[in-house]
Amino acid sequence: MKPEITIKIEQTRQNGILVCTLAGWLDPNTSPELEKAIDLTGVNELIFDLKDVEYIFSSGLRVFLYYEKMMKACGGIMKIINVSDFNKSIFDLVGFQNIVEKA
């Protein structure tokens, strides 16, 4: 029996900046959990820290695209930091280089 894949979401807020530190997999089962977990009230900068994210499926990319559009719509910004080389190649493949911070 395969172990269940999960996503761990930790959030910290300070001065209009929301940092979401993620760990695990962003897949069709866990992506909706991430989408529901984030409240952008009072947020002008959203940062996703992916240091401990093992793999991102297209459903995870969709969540990032959704939040990038939400932040732009309210005049804010979104950044994705600490992306592994493997996951960065996925972002590059789909043209998301502009939202991934350079190491």
Backbone as CSV, one residue per row, in Angstrom:
resi,resn,N_x,N_y,N_z,CA_x,CA_y,CA_z,C_x,C_y,C_z
1,MET,0.833,-1.190,0.000,0.000,0.000,0.000,0.876,1.252,0.000
2,LYS,0.589,2.186,-0.886,1.369,3.415,-1.001,1.028,4.372,0.142
3,PRO,2.054,5.080,0.649,1.746,6.092,1.662,0.979,7.253,1.028
4,GLU,0.116,7.876,1.814,-0.666,8.992,1.299,0.233,10.215,1.135
5,ILE,0.148,10.846,-0.016,0.912,12.058,-0.291,0.119,13.242,0.255
6,THR,0.797,14.127,0.966,0.115,15.280,1.550,0.894,16.557,1.282
7,ILE,0.272,17.658,1.610,0.924,18.968,1.549,0.818,19.591,2.937
8,LYS,1.896,20.165,3.384,1.909,20.879,4.665,1.993,22.367,4.334
9,ILE,1.121,23.147,4.944,1.044,24.583,4.658,1.226,25.352,5.960
10,GLU,2.273,26.162,6.025,2.485,27.042,7.171,2.425,28.478,6.665
11,GLN,1.683,29.325,7.363,1.532,30.715,6.933,1.968,31.667,8.042
12,THR,2.681,32.717,7.627,3.029,33.794,8.550,2.679,35.115,7.871
13,ARG,2.108,36.022,8.646,1.713,37.343,8.141,2.428,38.423,8.925
14,GLN,2.907,39.425,8.186,3.504,40.578,8.849,3.534,41.748,7.872
15,ASN,2.964,42.866,8.298,2.986,44.111,7.512,2.528,43.925,6.067
16,GLY,1.437,43.218,5.867,0.879,43.039,4.532,1.563,41.979,3.690
17,ILE,2.518,41.264,4.282,3.227,40.204,3.563,2.785,38.858,4.128
18,LEU,2.329,37.983,3.256,1.941,36.630,3.637,2.946,35.661,3.039
19,VAL,3.614,34.903,3.913,4.558,33.886,3.465,3.929,32.526,3.717
20,CYS,3.788,31.753,2.641,3.249,30.395,2.730,4.401,29.426,2.470
21,THR,4.797,28.716,3.502,5.855,27.722,3.384,5.193,26.372,3.182
22,LEU,5.548,25.729,2.084,4.900,24.476,1.697,5.888,23.321,1.785
23,ALA,5.360,22.134,2.063,6.170,20.916,2.070,5.307,19.767,1.567
24,GLY,5.900,18.920,0.738,5.184,17.757,0.222,4.979,17.836,-1.279
25,TRP,3.806,17.406,-1.712,3.455,17.357,-3.131,2.269,18.267,-3.394
26,LEU,2.318,18.994,-4.512,1.158,19.748,-4.995,0.593,18.972,-6.168
27,ASP,-0.452,18.232,-5.898,-1.046,17.371,-6.912,-2.562,17.591,-6.936
28,PRO,-3.306,16.850,-7.750,-4.757,17.071,-7.810,-5.478,16.887,-6.469
29,ASN,-4.903,16.118,-5.568,-5.531,15.909,-4.259,-5.199,17.016,-3.265
30,THR,-3.994,17.582,-3.355,-3.560,18.567,-2.361,-3.719,20.015,-2.816
31,SER,-3.774,20.255,-4.110,-3.883,21.631,-4.623,-5.136,22.353,-4.132
32,PRO,-6.310,21.702,-4.097,-7.498,22.390,-3.574,-7.330,22.804,-2.099
33,GLU,-6.594,22.006,-1.351,-6.331,22.332,0.050,-5.534,23.644,0.151
34,LEU,-4.533,23.793,-0.711,-3.744,25.025,-0.733,-4.615,26.203,-1.142
35,GLU,-5.422,26.022,-2.164,-6.263,27.112,-2.655,-7.227,27.600,-1.571
36,LYS,-7.774,26.683,-0.782,-8.715,27.051,0.276,-8.034,27.669,1.493
37,ALA,-6.762,27.354,1.702,-6.064,27.741,2.933,-5.659,29.217,2.970
38,ILE,-5.605,29.863,1.810,-5.036,31.210,1.756,-6.113,32.281,1.755
39,ASP,-5.961,33.233,2.676,-6.847,34.391,2.772,-5.999,35.624,2.446
40,LEU,-6.343,36.307,1.372,-5.551,37.451,0.922,-5.986,38.782,1.536
41,THR,-6.884,38.759,2.501,-7.344,39.993,3.134,-6.163,40.743,3.738
42,GLY,-5.964,41.972,3.288,-4.885,42.811,3.810,-3.496,42.467,3.305
43,VAL,-3.413,41.584,2.316,-2.111,41.141,1.800,-1.759,41.926,0.537
44,ASN,-0.543,42.518,0.505,-0.091,43.169,-0.725,1.124,42.459,-1.332
45,GLU,1.660,41.489,-0.605,2.734,40.658,-1.153,2.531,39.231,-0.665
46,LEU,2.483,38.300,-1.612,2.284,36.882,-1.315,3.538,36.140,-1.750
47,ILE,4.131,35.417,-0.806,5.359,34.674,-1.090,5.115,33.200,-0.803
48,PHE,5.380,32.372,-1.805,5.333,30.926,-1.621,6.769,30.429,-1.501
49,ASP,7.089,29.779,-0.395,8.404,29.181,-0.185,8.279,27.692,-0.463
50,LEU,8.941,27.235,-1.527,8.800,25.850,-1.979,10.006,24.982,-1.644
51,LYS,10.784,25.396,-0.661,12.014,24.681,-0.316,11.777,23.181,-0.106
52,ASP,10.654,22.824,0.509,10.388,21.420,0.825,9.285,20.792,-0.029
53,VAL,9.019,21.387,-1.191,8.043,20.806,-2.120,8.787,19.838,-3.038
54,GLU,8.335,18.588,-3.022,9.011,17.550,-3.791,8.611,17.549,-5.260
55,TYR,7.322,17.806,-5.534,6.850,17.727,-6.914,5.614,18.590,-7.088
56,ILE,5.491,19.200,-8.267,4.344,20.050,-8.574,3.678,19.529,-9.837
57,PHE,2.421,19.159,-9.724,1.619,18.749,-10.876,0.992,19.994,-11.505
58,SER,0.359,19.840,-12.653,-0.280,20.973,-13.332,-1.342,21.622,-12.458
59,SER,-1.996,20.852,-11.612,-3.013,21.427,-10.719,-2.378,22.402,-9.725
60,GLY,-1.161,22.131,-9.311,-0.430,23.053,-8.440,-0.043,24.316,-9.172
61,LEU,0.374,24.172,-10.426,0.706,25.342,-11.242,-0.519,26.237,-11.414
62,ARG,-1.676,25.614,-11.567,-2.908,26.379,-11.718,-3.176,27.228,-10.479
63,VAL,-2.911,26.685,-9.295,-3.113,27.440,-8.056,-2.190,28.665,-8.020
64,PHE,-0.930,28.476,-8.410,-0.004,29.614,-8.428,-0.454,30.671,-9.426
65,LEU,-0.906,30.243,-10.596,-1.388,31.183,-11.605,-2.609,31.937,-11.090
66,TYR,-3.508,31.242,-10.419,-4.698,31.865,-9.827,-4.292,32.958,-8.840
67,TYR,-3.372,32.642,-7.945,-2.967,33.639,-6.946,-2.164,34.781,-7.550
68,GLU,-1.395,34.500,-8.588,-0.684,35.595,-9.257,-1.698,36.582,-9.846
69,LYS,-2.739,36.073,-10.491,-3.780,36.934,-11.069,-4.533,37.699,-9.982
70,MET,-4.829,37.027,-8.868,-5.518,37.686,-7.753,-4.671,38.830,-7.195
71,MET,-3.383,38.592,-7.031,-2.506,39.627,-6.475,-2.372,40.803,-7.450
72,LYS,-2.217,40.515,-8.721,-2.121,41.597,-9.720,-3.398,42.425,-9.751
73,ALA,-4.542,41.762,-9.628,-5.830,42.448,-9.687,-5.990,43.458,-8.553
74,CYS,-5.354,43.184,-7.412,-5.466,44.114,-6.288,-4.207,44.957,-6.114
75,GLY,-3.348,44.985,-7.133,-2.153,45.825,-7.101,-1.014,45.254,-6.278
76,GLY,-1.095,43.978,-5.932,-0.043,43.346,-5.140,0.896,42.532,-6.006
77,ILE,1.817,41.853,-5.354,2.766,41.009,-6.080,2.824,39.630,-5.437
78,MET,3.227,38.660,-6.248,3.427,37.302,-5.779,4.811,36.850,-6.177
79,LYS,5.477,36.157,-5.275,6.801,35.596,-5.544,6.801,34.131,-5.147
80,ILE,7.606,33.367,-5.845,7.844,31.973,-5.478,9.344,31.843,-5.252
81,ILE,9.720,31.370,-4.068,11.137,31.310,-3.709,11.547,29.887,-3.341
82,ASN,12.866,29.673,-3.301,13.459,28.393,-2.887,12.922,27.211,-3.680
83,VAL,12.911,27.360,-4.997,12.401,26.311,-5.890,13.552,25.385,-6.268
84,SER,13.341,24.095,-6.095,14.380,23.130,-6.477,14.629,23.219,-7.983
85,ASP,15.801,22.760,-8.408,16.120,22.774,-9.839,15.097,21.976,-10.635
86,PHE,14.677,20.837,-10.091,13.696,20.010,-10.792,12.376,20.761,-10.958
87,ASN,11.857,21.340,-9.867,10.591,22.063,-9.962,10.736,23.331,-10.798
88,LYS,11.911,23.966,-10.754,12.132,25.150,-11.585,12.019,24.782,-13.061
89,SER,12.486,23.592,-13.427,12.382,23.164,-14.827,10.919,23.031,-15.241
90,ILE,10.042,22.646,-14.296,8.606,22.559,-14.592,8.043,23.959,-14.813
91,PHE,8.397,24.909,-13.942,7.947,26.292,-14.111,8.438,26.861,-15.443
92,ASP,9.696,26.608,-15.771,10.263,27.113,-17.029,9.545,26.521,-18.236
93,LEU,9.227,25.249,-18.158,8.578,24.549,-19.267,7.233,25.168,-19.624
94,VAL,6.498,25.630,-18.604,5.174,26.197,-18.851,5.179,27.723,-18.914
95,GLY,6.367,28.333,-18.867,6.464,29.783,-19.035,6.207,30.594,-17.776
96,PHE,6.429,30.017,-16.611,6.202,30.720,-15.346,7.488,31.314,-14.769
97,GLN,8.541,31.469,-15.575,9.813,31.960,-15.068,9.673,33.309,-14.366
98,ASN,8.732,34.127,-14.822,8.596,35.479,-14.286,8.084,35.521,-12.846
99,ILE,7.526,34.437,-12.342,7.044,34.461,-10.960,7.953,33.683,-10.005
100,VAL,9.033,33.099,-10.535,9.979,32.367,-9.700,11.195,33.254,-9.449
101,GLU,11.492,33.497,-8.171,12.650,34.316,-7.804,13.937,33.577,-8.163
102,LYS,14.888,34.319,-8.668,16.197,33.743,-8.983,16.935,33.457,-7.676
103,ALA,17.659,32.363,-7.665,18.405,31.969,-6.446,19.601,32.876,-6.220
